[in-house]
Amino acid sequence: MKSGATETSYVFLKEYMNFPDDVEVSHIPKDLYNSKKKVKILWAHHACDQYVYLNFNHSKIDKIVCPSQWARDLFIKHLKVPEYKLVVIHNGYNKIFSYSSRKTKTFIYTGIPYKGLELFPQIFSKVLEKHPDARLKIFSCMGLYGQTDTNEKLYDTLRSIPNVEYHSSVDQSELVSHYQESAFFLHPNIWEETFCVSMVEAMACGCHPIISNFGAIPEISQGYATIVPISGIRTSEKYIVDDTFIDKFAEACISACDFFDKNVDKYTKLSFITAKKVRECYNWKKITEDWKNVMEKNERLEIITADEAIKEESYLEHAIDNVLKWTEDEKELAQTRSNFQIEKFIVLGNYTIPAAVHQILRERRVSAEAYVELLITMKEKSREFEHRWKDNDKSQPVESKTAEGGYKQHWFDLDQYRLYIFLKSSELEIRDRIQQMETLDKILISLYEKNGGPVSREQFESEDHIYWERRFADQMFDEIVSKNSGISEGNLHSVRRALAPTIGDDDTNRIKNSMPDLTLALNPETAPNFVAELQQKILAGVEELTDKKVSLPQPKEEQPKIGADLDFFKKFKEE
C-alpha cells in the first residue's frame, strides 16, 4: 500500500467499524458543509493552519476528532472551536509492523521530503565522523501524493554520502523489514505534524525515535524518544533551523550510536518496551472503541414538527432512549445532596468535577423526562380527538360526562382548534427541550474530558471533604465581607454569579476586569475601598453595554430630623 496516513487511517478504521448511514466522516470541512447527513464529524488529520480550513465554520460540524492533544489545542486557540466539540482519538498503524530484536546501527527516515530531509546531508555527515560504520536508509518522494517531484538534486546529494541508501517509495510489506533492521528512526521535523504515523510504525518495529520538539510528534512518542529542541526562524511555510539545531541533532544521533555500541542489552530492552507501548496505545481495536464512544455520545434527536412527533411511532421510542442515555452514570453518582448545595459551588466556579457532573445529570433528567411526558400527552390528546370524532356527525355536538357528574358538549371545529393550538405550542417546547438536552450533553462531555473519563461514585466520595470545606469556608467568608462592606450576602452571591464562568466554556467575566481584591473587605478600615472599587467596575461594565457615560448618584444632603439634638439645630441655624 503506497498511500499517506490520511488515506490508510480510513481503510483500517473501516475494517473494525461501520459508520451509521446518517453519519458523514471526512477530513475536508467543505465536504461536511455540503453533506445532507444528520451527523457530521471532521476527522482533522490536517493542522488547523492549512488551506482546508479557510473560512472554517464549526457551527456546521457536530464533532471534530483530533489525532493529538496538540492539534486539539490549536483548534481552540486559532479557530475558536468550543471544547465540547473536540475529542482526541489517536491514529493507528498497520499491524504488519511488528517488533524484531535483530537491530543494526542503522538510521531510517520515511516521509515527505519537506519535513526535514534537506537537513540530512549535514546531520549524517557529522555522525559519520564519529561512527563511520553507521548507515542511513531514506524512503522519500512526492510521487506518493501525485505531485511533481522537484527534489532530485537533494536525492543526488544524499546518494553521494557514504553509507546512505536512498529509495523513493515501497510497499508497506517491504518497509517492515527495513524498520526491523534499523535501530533508530530519524526525524528532524521542521513541519508541524498532527500525529506522524511513520514514527509509530517504526516504534512498533522497535526503532528508537530521534526527533525535534516541533508539532505533535513529542506527544505521540509517549516519552520513548530522544527529543532535540528546535531553534531558528519560524516562517509560514516551515521552520528554518540554525546551525545550533543541526549540531545538537547530530550530537543526539552520535550519543544514540555510542549507547548502542556499549549497551546492546539495555538498548534491546528499551526497543522491546517501546514496541509494546505502541501496541497498547495505537492499535485499531482500541481506537475503534474510542470512535464508538464518540458516536454514542453524539446521538441526538432531530427537531421535527409536533404532527410528525405524534405520527412517527419510532420517535417516542427514540426519545425515551435519549432520556436514558446517561442513566448508568446517574446511578453511579447517586447522592443525598440538595440541588442548592451542589448548584452553589458549580455556579460560583469553585466546584469539584464530580459535583458538577452530578448536578448536570440531574438537570438533564428533569428536562428529558418533561420532554417525554409532553410527547405522551400530545399522543394522548391526538388519539382522544380521533376516537371522539371517528364515527360521529361532525356538524353536531358530542356529549361527555364531566368529573362533577354533569355533561359537556364538544364541537368538532372547536376541538380541532384546541388540538391545533396545543400541538403548535408543544412544538416550541419540543425544540426548547431538545436544545436544553443537547446543551447539557455538551457540558457533560466537556466535564468528562476534563476529568479524564466518567466520574465514579468513589471519586465523588473521595472529594466530598473538599465540597464541605469549601461550603463552610465560603459561608464564613461571605458573613465577614457582608458585615464589613454593608453588601448583603444575597447581593454578594449575585456578584459572584456574575463573575462565574459557564461550566465547560471559557466565558469571560461579566464584571469589568474581574472582582476587586476581596482581602480589602475583610478589614473594616479598608472595606469602603472594596465597595468603591466594586462600584466603579460595575459602572464600567454598564458603560460598555450601553455605550453611555454613567455615574453614581450623589448622596442628598441630610436634612435635620424632628427631635434631633438641639446643638445640631443651633449649628444648622447659624450656618
C-alpha positions, 0 to 999 in steps of 0.5 A: 500500500503506497498511500499517506496516513490520511488515506490508510487511517480510513481503510483500517478504521473501516475494517473494525467499524461501520459508520451509521448511514446518517453519519458523514466522516471526512477530513475536508470541512467543505465536504461536511458543509455540503453533506445532507447527513444528520451527523457530521464529524471532521476527522482533522488529520490536517493542522488547523493552519492549512488551506482546508480550513479557510473560512472554517465554520464549526457551527456546521460540524457536530464533532471534530476528532483530533489525532493529538492533544496538540492539534486539539489545542490549536483548534481552540486557540486559532479557530475558536472551536468550543471544547465540547466539540473536540475529542482526541482519538489517536491514529493507528498503524498497520499491524504488519509492523511488528517488533524484531530484536535483530537491530543494526546501527542503522538510521531510517527516515520515511516521509515527505521530503519537506519535513526535514530531509534537506537537513540530512546531508549535514546531520549524517555527515557529522555522525559519520565522523564519529561512527563511520560504520553507521548507515542511513536508509531514506524512503522519500518522494512526492510521487506518493501524493501525485505531485511533481517531484522537484527534489532530485538534486537533494536525492543526488546529494544524499546518494553521494554520502557514504553509507546512505541508501536512498529509495523513493517509495515501497510497499508497506510489506517491504518497509517492515523489514527495513524498520526491523533492521534499523535501530533508530528512526530519524526525524528532524521535523521542521513541519508541524505534524498532527500525529506522524504515523511513520514514527509509530510504525517504526516504534512498533518495529522497535526503532528508537525515535530521534526527533525535534520538539516541533508539532505533535510528534513529542506527544505521540512518542509517549516519552520513548524518544530522544527529543532535540529542541528546535531553534531558528526562524519560524516562517509560514511555510516551515521552520528554518533551523540554525546551525545550533539545531543541526549540531545538537541533532547530530550530537543526539544521533552520535550519543544514540550510536555510542549507547548502542555500541556499549549497551546492546542489552539495555538498548534491546530492552528499551526497543522491546518496551517501546514496541509494546507501548505502541501496541497498547496505545495505537492499535485499531481495536482500541481506537475503534472503541474510542470512535464508538464512544464518540458516536454514542455520545453524539446521538441526538434527536432531530427537531421535527414538527409536533404532527410528525412527533405524534405520527412517527411511532419510532420517535417516542421510542427514540426519545425515551432512549435519549432520556436514558442515555446517561442513566448508568452514570446517574446511578453511579453518582447517586447522592443525598445532596440538595440541588442548592448545595451542589448548584452553589459551588458549580455556579460560583466556579469553585466546584469539584468535577464530580459535583458538577457532573452530578448536578448536570445529570440531574438537570438533564433528567428533569428536562428529558423526562418533561420532554417525554411526558409532553410527547405522551400527552400530545399522543394522548390528546391526538388519539382522544380527538380521533376516537371522539370524532371517528364515527360521529356527525361532525356538524353536531355536538358530542356529549361527555360526562364531566368529573362533577357528574354533569355533561359537556358538549364538544364541537368538532371545529372547536376541538380541532382548534384546541388540538391545533393550538396545543400541538403548535405550542408543544412544538416550541417546547419540543425544540426548547427541550431538545436544545436544553438536552443537547446543551447539557450533553455538551457540558457533560462531555466537556466535564468528562474530558476534563476529568479524564473519563466518567466520574465514579461514585468513589471519586465523588466520595473521595472529594466530598471533604473538599465540597464541605470545606469549601461550603463552610469556608465560603459561608464564613467568608461571605458573613465577614465581607457582608458585615464589613462592606454593608453588601448583603450576602444575597447581593454578594452571591449575585456578584459572584454569579456574575463573575462565574464562568459557564461550566465547560466554556471559557466565558469571560467575566461579566464584571469589568476586569474581574472582582476587586481584591476581596482581602480589602473587605475583610478589614473594616478600615479598608472595606469602603475601598472594596465597595468603591472599587466594586462600584466603579467596575460595575459602572464600567461594565454598564458603560460598555453595554450601553455605550453611555457615560454613567455615574453614581448618584450623589448622596442628598444632603441630610436634612435635620430630623424632628427631635434631633439634638438641639446643638445640631439645630443651633449649628444648622441655624447659624450656618 
